[in-house]
Amino acid sequence: MSKEQLEHFAQILQNWKRDLMVEVDRTVLHMKDEAANFPDPNDRATQEEEFSLELRTRDRERKLIRKIDEALKRIEEGTYGYCLETGEEIGIKRLEARPVATLSVEAQERRERREKQYGDRDDRYR
């Protein structure tokens, strides 16, 4: 992968991370501002369910931020864009679609087939 391509993906990843961090800050502010002790149990339950859903979403985004950081580290190390299982190039189209990808399409398909057949799930490469 050329230097320009690596810079392109680093910029995509940094922008993505920045956007996610803005959402985290917005959630914290929203939860502080909206926190109220409603006298009506239904209103209180609705608010708690909203907060729960928001926190689950932020947890998924926290995991995504960790993957973005790992991808940025791989760019620095010069290993970005190579499959962790086979060592082959992942491919620009796949990286454009999923910049944090660590497996080639073929390796990911094999992993998903194995997971479906054996229930063997390994989140390290997702």
TIVO-2410 file (N, C-alpha, C; in nm, 3 decimals):
# residues 126
REC num residu      c1      c2      c3 atome chaine
REC   1      M   0.085  -0.117   0.000     N      A
REC   1      M   0.000   0.000   0.000    CA      A
REC   1      M   0.090   0.124   0.000     C      A
REC   2      S   0.052   0.221  -0.080     N      A
REC   2      S   0.134   0.341  -0.092    CA      A
REC   2      S   0.119   0.431   0.031     C      A
REC   3      K   0.211   0.523   0.043     N      A
REC   3      K   0.209   0.617   0.154    CA      A
REC   3      K   0.081   0.701   0.151     C      A
REC   4      E   0.040   0.741   0.031     N      A
REC   4      E  -0.082   0.822   0.017    CA      A
REC   4      E  -0.205   0.743   0.062     C      A
REC   5      Q  -0.210   0.615   0.028     N      A
REC   5      Q  -0.323   0.532   0.070    CA      A
REC   5      Q  -0.326   0.515   0.222     C      A
REC   6      L  -0.209   0.495   0.280     N      A
REC   6      L  -0.202   0.483   0.426    CA      A
REC   6      L  -0.247   0.612   0.493     C      A
REC   7      E  -0.205   0.725   0.440     N      A
REC   7      E  -0.248   0.854   0.494    CA      A
REC   7      E  -0.399   0.871   0.480     C      A
REC   8      H  -0.453   0.825   0.366     N      A
REC   8      H  -0.597   0.832   0.343    CA      A
REC   8      H  -0.672   0.753   0.450     C      A
REC   9      F  -0.629   0.631   0.477     N      A
REC   9      F  -0.697   0.548   0.576    CA      A
REC   9      F  -0.676   0.602   0.718     C      A
REC  10      A  -0.559   0.655   0.745     N      A
REC  10      A  -0.534   0.715   0.877    CA      A
REC  10      A  -0.630   0.832   0.898     C      A
REC  11      Q  -0.651   0.912   0.796     N      A
REC  11      Q  -0.743   1.026   0.806    CA      A
REC  11      Q  -0.886   0.978   0.828     C      A
REC  12      I  -0.928   0.876   0.755     N      A
REC  12      I  -1.062   0.819   0.773    CA      A
REC  12      I  -1.079   0.770   0.916     C      A
REC  13      L  -0.982   0.697   0.966     N      A
REC  13      L  -0.989   0.641   1.101    CA      A
REC  13      L  -0.990   0.751   1.207     C      A
REC  14      Q  -0.907   0.851   1.191     N      A
REC  14      Q  -0.903   0.961   1.288    CA      A
REC  14      Q  -1.034   1.040   1.290     C      A
REC  15      N  -1.090   1.064   1.171     N      A
REC  15      N  -1.219   1.134   1.165    CA      A
REC  15      N  -1.330   1.052   1.229     C      A
REC  16      W  -1.328   0.923   1.203     N      A
REC  16      W  -1.429   0.833   1.259    CA      A
REC  16      W  -1.419   0.833   1.412     C      A
REC  17      K  -1.297   0.825   1.462     N      A
REC  17      K  -1.276   0.825   1.607    CA      A
REC  17      K  -1.322   0.956   1.667     C      A
REC  18      R  -1.289   1.067   1.602     N      A
REC  18      R  -1.331   1.198   1.652    CA      A
REC  18      R  -1.483   1.207   1.660     C      A
REC  19      D  -1.552   1.160   1.556     N      A
REC  19      D  -1.698   1.163   1.554    CA      A
REC  19      D  -1.756   1.078   1.667     C      A
REC  20      L  -1.696   0.963   1.691     N      A
REC  20      L  -1.744   0.876   1.799    CA      A
REC  20      L  -1.722   0.942   1.935     C      A
REC  21      M  -1.610   1.008   1.952     N      A
REC  21      M  -1.582   1.075   2.079    CA      A
REC  21      M  -1.680   1.191   2.103     C      A
REC  22      V  -1.718   1.260   1.998     N      A
REC  22      V  -1.819   1.367   2.010    CA      A
REC  22      V  -1.951   1.307   2.058     C      A
REC  23      E  -1.986   1.190   2.005     N      A
REC  23      E  -2.110   1.124   2.047    CA      A
REC  23      E  -2.103   1.083   2.194     C      A
REC  24      V  -1.987   1.038   2.238     N      A
REC  24      V  -1.970   1.001   2.379    CA      A
REC  24      V  -1.995   1.123   2.467     C      A
REC  25      D  -1.933   1.235   2.431     N      A
REC  25      D  -1.952   1.358   2.509    CA      A
REC  25      D  -2.099   1.401   2.508     C      A
REC  26      R  -2.162   1.389   2.393     N      A
REC  26      R  -2.302   1.428   2.382    CA      A
REC  26      R  -2.390   1.339   2.471     C      A
REC  27      T  -2.359   1.211   2.477     N      A
REC  27      T  -2.436   1.120   2.561    CA      A
REC  27      T  -2.423   1.156   2.708     C      A
REC  28      V  -2.302   1.185   2.750     N      A
REC  28      V  -2.281   1.222   2.890    CA      A
REC  28      V  -2.361   1.346   2.925     C      A
REC  29      L  -2.354   1.446   2.840     N      A
REC  29      L  -2.429   1.569   2.865    CA      A
REC  29      L  -2.580   1.543   2.864     C      A
REC  30      H  -2.625   1.463   2.770     N      A
REC  30      H  -2.768   1.431   2.760    CA      A
REC  30      H  -2.816   1.360   2.885     C      A
REC  31      M  -2.739   1.266   2.933     N      A
REC  31      M  -2.781   1.190   3.050    CA      A
REC  31      M  -2.781   1.279   3.176     C      A
REC  32      K  -2.687   1.371   3.184     N      A
REC  32      K  -2.686   1.464   3.297    CA      A
REC  32      K  -2.806   1.557   3.292     C      A
REC  33      D  -2.830   1.612   3.173     N      A
REC  33      D  -2.939   1.709   3.157    CA      A
REC  33      D  -3.077   1.646   3.172     C      A
REC  34      E  -3.092   1.525   3.121     N      A
REC  34      E  -3.223   1.462   3.119    CA      A
REC  34      E  -3.252   1.379   3.244     C      A
REC  35      A  -3.153   1.360   3.327     N      A
REC  35      A  -3.175   1.279   3.448    CA      A
REC  35      A  -3.277   1.348   3.537     C      A
REC  36      A  -3.383   1.277   3.559     N      A
REC  36      A  -3.490   1.330   3.645    CA      A
REC  36      A  -3.554   1.214   3.718     C      A
REC  37      N  -3.606   1.243   3.831     N      A
REC  37      N  -3.674   1.140   3.908    CA      A
REC  37      N  -3.824   1.161   3.889     C      A
REC  38      F  -3.875   1.099   3.782     N      A
REC  38      F  -4.016   1.115   3.750    CA      A
REC  38      F  -4.103   1.047   3.855     C      A
REC  39      P  -4.209   1.113   3.896     N      A
REC  39      P  -4.300   1.051   3.994    CA      A
REC  39      P  -4.377   0.933   3.933     C      A
REC  40      D  -4.402   0.942   3.802     N      A
REC  40      D  -4.477   0.834   3.736    CA      A
REC  40      D  -4.382   0.719   3.703     C      A
REC  41      P  -4.413   0.598   3.750     N      A
REC  41      P  -4.325   0.483   3.723    CA      A
REC  41      P  -4.307   0.455   3.575     C      A
REC  42      N  -4.410   0.480   3.495     N      A
REC  42      N  -4.397   0.456   3.350    CA      A
REC  42      N  -4.298   0.553   3.286     C      A
REC  43      D  -4.304   0.679   3.326     N      A
REC  43      D  -4.209   0.777   3.274    CA      A
REC  43      D  -4.066   0.742   3.317     C      A
REC  44      R  -4.052   0.701   3.442     N      A
REC  44      R  -3.921   0.663   3.494    CA      A
REC  44      R  -3.867   0.541   3.419     C      A
REC  45      A  -3.952   0.443   3.393     N      A
REC  45      A  -3.911   0.323   3.322    CA      A
REC  45      A  -3.871   0.356   3.178     C      A
REC  46      T  -3.947   0.445   3.115     N      A
REC  46      T  -3.913   0.487   2.978    CA      A
REC  46      T  -3.776   0.554   2.975     C      A
REC  47      Q  -3.751   0.643   3.070     N      A
REC  47      Q  -3.622   0.711   3.073    CA      A
REC  47      Q  -3.508   0.611   3.099     C      A
REC  48      E  -3.529   0.519   3.190     N      A
REC  48      E  -3.425   0.419   3.219    CA      A
REC  48      E  -3.397   0.332   3.097     C      A
REC  49      E  -3.501   0.297   3.023     N      A
REC  49      E  -3.483   0.217   2.902    CA      A
REC  49      E  -3.407   0.297   2.796     C      A
REC  50      E  -3.439   0.424   2.782     N      A
REC  50      E  -3.366   0.512   2.690    CA      A
REC  50      E  -3.218   0.517   2.725     C      A
REC  51      F  -3.191   0.539   2.853     N      A
REC  51      F  -3.052   0.546   2.898    CA      A
REC  51      F  -2.980   0.414   2.876     C      A
REC  52      S  -3.049   0.305   2.902     N      A
REC  52      S  -2.990   0.172   2.884    CA      A
REC  52      S  -2.952   0.149   2.738     C      A
REC  53      L  -3.043   0.184   2.649     N      A
REC  53      L  -3.015   0.169   2.506    CA      A
REC  53      L  -2.898   0.257   2.464     C      A
REC  54      E  -2.896   0.378   2.513     N      A
REC  54      E  -2.787   0.470   2.480    CA      A
REC  54      E  -2.653   0.418   2.532     C      A
REC  55      L  -2.653   0.363   2.651     N      A
REC  55      L  -2.529   0.309   2.708    CA      A
REC  55      L  -2.481   0.186   2.632     C      A
REC  56      R  -2.573   0.102   2.588     N      A
REC  56      R  -2.533  -0.014   2.507    CA      A
REC  56      R  -2.470   0.031   2.376     C      A
REC  57      T  -2.531   0.133   2.315     N      A
REC  57      T  -2.475   0.186   2.191    CA      A
REC  57      T  -2.336   0.242   2.215     C      A
REC  58      R  -2.317   0.316   2.322     N      A
REC  58      R  -2.185   0.373   2.353    CA      A
REC  58      R  -2.084   0.263   2.382     C      A
REC  59      D  -2.128   0.153   2.443     N      A
REC  59      D  -2.036   0.042   2.469    CA      A
REC  59      D  -1.987  -0.019   2.338     C      A
REC  60      R  -2.077  -0.035   2.242     N      A
REC  60      R  -2.035  -0.085   2.111    CA      A
REC  60      R  -1.938   0.013   2.045     C      A
REC  61      E  -1.967   0.141   2.060     N      A
REC  61      E  -1.877   0.241   2.003    CA      A
REC  61      E  -1.743   0.245   2.074     C      A
REC  62      R  -1.741   0.218   2.203     N      A
REC  62      R  -1.615   0.210   2.278    CA      A
REC  62      R  -1.529   0.098   2.221     C      A
REC  63      K  -1.591  -0.014   2.192     N      A
REC  63      K  -1.517  -0.126   2.132    CA      A
REC  63      K  -1.466  -0.089   1.994     C      A
REC  64      L  -1.548  -0.015   1.919     N      A
REC  64      L  -1.506   0.029   1.787    CA      A
REC  64      L  -1.389   0.126   1.796     C      A
REC  65      I  -1.390   0.214   1.894     N      A
REC  65      I  -1.278   0.307   1.914    CA      A
REC  65      I  -1.151   0.229   1.942     C      A
REC  66      R  -1.161   0.122   2.019     N      A
REC  66      R  -1.043   0.038   2.046    CA      A
REC  66      R  -0.991  -0.022   1.915     C      A
REC  67      K  -1.081  -0.068   1.829     N      A
REC  67      K  -1.040  -0.124   1.700    CA      A
REC  67      K  -0.977  -0.017   1.610     C      A
REC  68      I  -1.032   0.104   1.616     N      A
REC  68      I  -0.975   0.214   1.539    CA      A
REC  68      I  -0.833   0.243   1.587     C      A
REC  69      D  -0.814   0.247   1.718     N      A
REC  69      D  -0.680   0.270   1.774    CA      A
REC  69      D  -0.583   0.161   1.730     C      A
REC  70      E  -0.630   0.036   1.729     N      A
REC  70      E  -0.545  -0.075   1.685    CA      A
REC  70      E  -0.509  -0.060   1.537     C      A
REC  71      A  -0.606  -0.016   1.455     N      A
REC  71      A  -0.579   0.004   1.312    CA      A
REC  71      A  -0.477   0.116   1.292     C      A
REC  72      L  -0.492   0.224   1.368     N      A
REC  72      L  -0.394   0.334   1.358    CA      A
REC  72      L  -0.254   0.287   1.399     C      A
REC  73      K  -0.250   0.202   1.499     N      A
REC  73      K  -0.120   0.147   1.542    CA      A
REC  73      K  -0.060   0.060   1.432     C      A
REC  74      R  -0.145  -0.019   1.365     N      A
REC  74      R  -0.095  -0.103   1.254    CA      A
REC  74      R  -0.044  -0.015   1.139     C      A
REC  75      I  -0.107   0.100   1.117     N      A
REC  75      I  -0.058   0.191   1.014    CA      A
REC  75      I   0.083   0.238   1.050     C      A
REC  76      E   0.102   0.275   1.176     N      A
REC  76      E   0.235   0.320   1.221    CA      A
REC  76      E   0.339   0.210   1.209     C      A
REC  77      E   0.297   0.086   1.238     N      A
REC  77      E   0.390  -0.028   1.234    CA      A
REC  77      E   0.415  -0.080   1.093     C      A
REC  78      G   0.330  -0.038   0.999     N      A
REC  78      G   0.345  -0.084   0.862    CA      A
REC  78      G   0.277  -0.217   0.834     C      A
REC  79      T   0.188  -0.260   0.923     N      A
REC  79      T   0.119  -0.388   0.902    CA      A
REC  79      T  -0.027  -0.370   0.864     C      A
REC  80      Y  -0.070  -0.245   0.849     N      A
REC  80      Y  -0.210  -0.218   0.813    CA      A
REC  80      Y  -0.237  -0.266   0.671     C      A
REC  81      G  -0.354  -0.328   0.653     N      A
REC  81      G  -0.394  -0.373   0.520    CA      A
REC  81      G  -0.352  -0.515   0.489     C      A
REC  82      Y  -0.296  -0.585   0.589     N      A
REC  82      Y  -0.256  -0.724   0.570    CA      A
REC  82      Y  -0.336  -0.812   0.663     C      A
REC  83      C  -0.382  -0.924   0.612     N      A
REC  83      C  -0.464  -1.019   0.687    CA      A
REC  83      C  -0.382  -1.077   0.802     C      A
REC  84      L  -0.442  -1.080   0.920     N      A
REC  84      L  -0.373  -1.135   1.037    CA      A
REC  84      L  -0.360  -1.286   1.031     C      A
REC  85      E  -0.446  -1.352   0.954     N      A
REC  85      E  -0.438  -1.499   0.944    CA      A
REC  85      E  -0.346  -1.545   0.833     C      A
REC  86      T  -0.358  -1.482   0.716     N      A
REC  86      T  -0.284  -1.530   0.600    CA      A
REC  86      T  -0.163  -1.446   0.563     C      A
REC  87      G  -0.162  -1.319   0.608     N      A
REC  87      G  -0.054  -1.229   0.571    CA      A
REC  87      G  -0.073  -1.166   0.434     C      A
REC  88      E  -0.180  -1.203   0.364     N      A
REC  88      E  -0.208  -1.146   0.232    CA      A
REC  88      E  -0.267  -1.007   0.247     C      A
REC  89      E  -0.260  -0.930   0.138     N      A
REC  89      E  -0.322  -0.797   0.141    CA      A
REC  89      E  -0.473  -0.811   0.153     C      A
REC  90      I  -0.534  -0.724   0.231     N      A
REC  90      I  -0.678  -0.729   0.252    CA      A
REC  90      I  -0.753  -0.678   0.130     C      A
REC  91      G  -0.708  -0.574   0.070     N      A
REC  91      G  -0.774  -0.517  -0.047    CA      A
REC  91      G  -0.835  -0.382  -0.014     C      A
REC  92      I  -0.817  -0.290  -0.105     N      A
REC  92      I  -0.861  -0.152  -0.084    CA      A
REC  92      I  -1.013  -0.143  -0.070     C      A
REC  93      K  -1.087  -0.217  -0.153     N      A
REC  93      K  -1.233  -0.209  -0.146    CA      A
REC  93      K  -1.284  -0.251  -0.009     C      A
REC  94      R  -1.229  -0.358   0.045     N      A
REC  94      R  -1.270  -0.404   0.178    CA      A
REC  94      R  -1.234  -0.301   0.284     C      A
REC  95      L  -1.115  -0.244   0.274     N      A
REC  95      L  -1.073  -0.144   0.373    CA      A
REC  95      L  -1.156  -0.017   0.361     C      A
REC  96      E  -1.197   0.018   0.240     N      A
REC  96      E  -1.286   0.134   0.224    CA      A
REC  96      E  -1.419   0.107   0.292     C      A
REC  97      A  -1.468  -0.016   0.280     N      A
REC  97      A  -1.597  -0.051   0.341    CA      A
REC  97      A  -1.585  -0.066   0.492     C      A
REC  98      R  -1.473  -0.123   0.537     N      A
REC  98      R  -1.451  -0.147   0.680    CA      A
REC  98      R  -1.305  -0.120   0.713     C      A
REC  99      P  -1.272   0.007   0.742     N      A
REC  99      P  -1.131   0.044   0.763    CA      A
REC  99      P  -1.062  -0.028   0.879     C      A
REC 100      V  -1.138  -0.087   0.971     N      A
REC 100      V  -1.077  -0.158   1.083    CA      A
REC 100      V  -1.061  -0.307   1.056     C      A
REC 101      A  -1.090  -0.349   0.934     N      A
REC 101      A  -1.082  -0.491   0.899    CA      A
REC 101      A  -0.941  -0.545   0.923     C      A
REC 102      T  -0.935  -0.666   0.979     N      A
REC 102      T  -0.806  -0.730   1.004    CA      A
REC 102      T  -0.791  -0.860   0.926     C      A
REC 103      L  -0.898  -0.901   0.859     N      A
REC 103      L  -0.896  -1.024   0.782    CA      A
REC 103      L  -0.935  -0.997   0.637     C      A
REC 104      S  -0.878  -1.073   0.545     N      A
REC 104      S  -0.920  -1.064   0.406    CA      A
REC 104      S  -1.062  -1.120   0.396     C      A
REC 105      V  -1.127  -1.094   0.285     N      A
REC 105      V  -1.264  -1.143   0.266    CA      A
REC 105      V  -1.267  -1.295   0.280     C      A
REC 106      E  -1.171  -1.362   0.220     N      A
REC 106      E  -1.168  -1.508   0.223    CA      A
REC 106      E  -1.150  -1.560   0.365     C      A
REC 107      A  -1.057  -1.500   0.438     N      A
REC 107      A  -1.033  -1.543   0.576    CA      A
REC 107      A  -1.155  -1.516   0.664     C      A
REC 108      Q  -1.221  -1.403   0.642     N      A
REC 108      Q  -1.341  -1.371   0.719    CA      A
REC 108      Q  -1.453  -1.470   0.687     C      A
REC 109      E  -1.467  -1.507   0.560     N      A
REC 109      E  -1.570  -1.605   0.523    CA      A
REC 109      E  -1.542  -1.740   0.587     C      A
REC 110      R  -1.416  -1.782   0.587     N      A
REC 110      R  -1.379  -1.909   0.653    CA      A
REC 110      R  -1.413  -1.903   0.801     C      A
REC 111      R  -1.380  -1.793   0.864     N      A
REC 111      R  -1.407  -1.775   1.007    CA      A
REC 111      R  -1.558  -1.782   1.033     C      A
REC 112      E  -1.637  -1.717   0.951     N      A
REC 112      E  -1.782  -1.717   0.969    CA      A
REC 112      E  -1.841  -1.856   0.946     C      A
REC 113      R  -1.789  -1.931   0.848     N      A
REC 113      R  -1.835  -2.069   0.827    CA      A
REC 113      R  -1.803  -2.156   0.947     C      A
REC 114      R  -1.681  -2.142   0.998     N      A
REC 114      R  -1.640  -2.220   1.114    CA      A
REC 114      R  -1.727  -2.184   1.235     C      A
REC 115      E  -1.753  -2.055   1.250     N      A
REC 115      E  -1.837  -2.009   1.360    CA      A
REC 115      E  -1.978  -2.067   1.349     C      A
REC 116      K  -2.030  -2.070   1.228     N      A
REC 116      K  -2.165  -2.122   1.206    CA      A
REC 116      K  -2.169  -2.273   1.231     C      A
REC 117      Q  -2.067  -2.344   1.186     N      A
REC 117      Q  -2.063  -2.489   1.201    CA      A
REC 117      Q  -2.038  -2.532   1.344     C      A
REC 118      Y  -1.944  -2.468   1.410     N      A
REC 118      Y  -1.898  -2.516   1.540    CA      A
REC 118      Y  -1.935  -2.424   1.656     C      A
REC 119      G  -1.991  -2.310   1.626     N      A
REC 119      G  -2.023  -2.216   1.733    CA      A
REC 119      G  -1.897  -2.156   1.794     C      A
REC 120      D  -1.788  -2.163   1.720     N      A
REC 120      D  -1.658  -2.113   1.766    CA      A
REC 120      D  -1.648  -1.966   1.733     C      A
REC 121      R  -1.662  -1.880   1.831     N      A
REC 121      R  -1.658  -1.736   1.805    CA      A
REC 121      R  -1.531  -1.678   1.865     C      A
REC 122      D  -1.459  -1.605   1.782     N      A
REC 122      D  -1.336  -1.541   1.826    CA      A
REC 122      D  -1.342  -1.394   1.785     C      A
REC 123      D  -1.365  -1.305   1.880     N      A
REC 123      D  -1.383  -1.163   1.851    CA      A
REC 123      D  -1.252  -1.088   1.828     C      A
REC 124      R  -1.141  -1.154   1.845     N      A
REC 124      R  -1.013  -1.082   1.832    CA      A
REC 124      R  -0.995  -1.022   1.693     C      A
REC 125      Y  -1.051  -1.086   1.590     N      A
REC 125      Y  -1.025  -1.044   1.452    CA      A
REC 125      Y  -1.139  -0.968   1.390     C      A
REC 126      R  -1.240  -0.932   1.462     N      A
REC 126      R  -1.357  -0.864   1.402    CA      A
REC 126      R  -1.339  -0.719   1.392     C      A
***
